[in-house]
Amino acid sequence: FPSHDKQDGELVVMTEKLHGTFTGVGILPPSEHSDKHYRGKFVVFSKGLGSQGLCFKHNDQNVNNLYVRTLEQLGIFDTLERYQAAYGLFSEPLFVLGETFGVGVQDLTYGAKAPTFRVFDMVSGFRGNQVYFNYSDMLIVCEKMNLPTVPLVYRGPFSKQAMLGVTDGQDTIAGANIREGVVVRPENERHDPEIGRVILKSVSEAYLLRKNPNATEFQ
């Protein structure tokens, strides 16, 4: 947590960093519908694709990939479609960002027998003009959509002691895995002139030093 970003006493949220793979899904307004998108209106992207403003093509090669298959099986496309219709969100995209984890994803499965998904961020707007939701607002929307979120492990004033106190330990989903670490973000979104959006990770030393011949680190 670089000193120029850290503000002791600032109200922050610390959530558990799950060991899975970043998964982004967005529902587009009618003006952006196209046959190249899933069901004509959804974009699905990994961390690498999303950083370039790209998404998986809607084709036979991708229809059964881990990201699309998990979102489809969990009904998340349908959930986003109902939410868009219920609240008339037809002028700009809404993106849900989360972690896909479980058997077949990474070596830490959290007791999930099949790939599953939990939300850690939500964004609205077109690329280059996007707005991240404050944590409380994200929770409200997730509750309305009945979407599970990553575990909350601390909420209160920031201190190094508080952060280190929740960085290590067992996971809080099933208690079956070592904790990878935590993600720290302000209660209210803000930007730093040097790093941009203020959201940082504290990684468990025990996780980094774990001895597991099947350990995986791909994103």
N, C-alpha and C positions, 0 to 999 in steps of 0.2 A: 504494500500500500504506500506508494510514493508520498513523501511529506507534502508536496504541493497539492495533492488531491485530498489527503486525509484532513478531516475537520473534526477534532475531538469534540464530542457532545452533539454532533449533528445526528438527527434522527435517521436511522438506517434500517434496512431489511437485510437479513442474511438468510439465504436459502441453500439447501444442500445441493452441491454439484453432483448430478447423477452421471454415472459412467455409461454413456450410450452414444448415440449419434444425433447431432443437431438435425432437426427437421422443421422446415418452414412450410406453411400452407397459407395461401391468400385467396380470398374471394373477390373477384373484380366487378366493377360496375358494368351495366349493359354496354356502355360505349367502348369497353375494352374486350368484349366477348369475341372469341375466335376459335376455329376448329383446332388450332394448335394447343389449346388449353384443355385440361381435363373437364369433361362435361361442358366444354365451351367457356367456362367461367372460373376455373380454379387453376392456380399455379402452385407447384410443389417444387421445393428446392432444398439442396443440402447446404452445408456451411460454405463449401467451396464455390458452388454455383451462385448462391445468394450474394456472396461478396463481389461477384462480377455482374450482378444484375441479371443473371440467367436463371432458367428453371428447366426441369426435365421436359423433354418433348413428349407430347401425347402420341405415342406410337406403340407398336407391338412389343418392342424391345423394353420399354419402360413400364408397361402397364402392370407388371407383376414384380417390380422392384420393391425393396424393403419399405421405402418411404410411402409410395403410393398404396401398396398392399395394406400396410398398417393403418393408414388413415381411412381407407375404404372399409376395412373390417371393423374398425371402431366406430364407424358412422359419423366421422368428423366432417366429411363433405356435406352430408345431409344436415348436420347441426349448424354449420356456417350458413347454409342456404336458408334455413328456417329463421335464423337470427337476422340475416340481411333483410328478409321479407317483413319480419315482425317490426323492425325499427326503421324501415325505409332507407337503408344505407346504400343508395344507388348513385352517389356522386363520386366516391373515391374508394380505393381498395381497403380491405381490412386484412391484416396479416396476423396469424397466430404462430408463435415460435416456441418450440419445445424440444424435449429430448425423447427419442425413441430408444427403448432399452428392453432387456429381457433375453431369454434364450435365443441364440442365433445372432445376437447383435454384438455384444462384447463379452469378456470373460466374467464380469460382475453382472449377475442377472437379477438381483434383488428379489429372488423367489418367483419371478414372473415366468411362467411356462411358455409364453408366446410373446412376441414383440408387443409392447404397449407404449403409451405416449402420455407425457405430462407437460403442461404449459409452464414456461418461465417468463415469457414476454409477449406483449401485444403492441402492434404498430398500425397506425392508419395513415393514409396518404400515398401519393405517388413517389417513386424514387427521386431523391434529391430534395424532397419537401415533406419528409415523413416525421410523424410525431409519435414518440413512445408514450405509452400509458403510464401514469403513476401507478405504483404497486396496488394501492387500494382500489383504484378504478379498474385495473386488470382483474382483481379478485371479484368485483361486482359482475363484470361481463362474463367471466368464467362460471360464476354461480348461475347466471341466467342461462348459459349454454350447457350447464352440467358437465363442464370440462375439468378434469383433475389438474391440480397444479403441483409443482415440485414442493417438497417439504419445507416449511418455514421452521428455522431453528433458533432465530433470534430477531427481535424487533425492539428497538430502543436507541438510546444514545450510543454513538460510536466510541469505542476505545479499543486499543490493541489487545488489551486483556480479554475483552468480550469476544473479539474475533478469534483469538487463539483458543479460547475456551470451547468453541464449537467447531473448530477446523478439524480436529481429530475425533476418533471414536468409531462406532458402528453406524451403518446406515439407519435411517429412521423409517424406512418403508417396511422392511421385514426383519431387520436386525441380523441379516445373514451375511452381510459384506462389510468390509472396511469402508469407511467414509472417504470419498475422493477429496473432499474439501468443501468450501462454501463460496458462494457468489455474494458479493457485498454491493448494495446499491442504495442511494439516498431514498428516503420516503417519497420525496418530490424530485422528479427528474431534473438534472442540471448538466451543464457542459463545462469542461475545463479547457482553457485556451491551448493547453499542450496536448492533452490526450483525447479531447472531444467528449463524448458521452461518458459520464462517470459511472462505471460499473466494472468491478475488479474481482479477481479470484484469489482466495487464499487456499493453497493446496496442502493437504496433509503430508507430512514427512513420511509417515508410516505407509501411506499409499505409494509414494514415489519409490520407497525402498522395498516394497513387497516382493517376495520371491515366489513367483508363480510361472512355471514354464509355459502356461497358456495365456499369460497376460497380453492384453491388446491395448493399443493406444491410438488406433486410427479414429478419425472423426467422421 
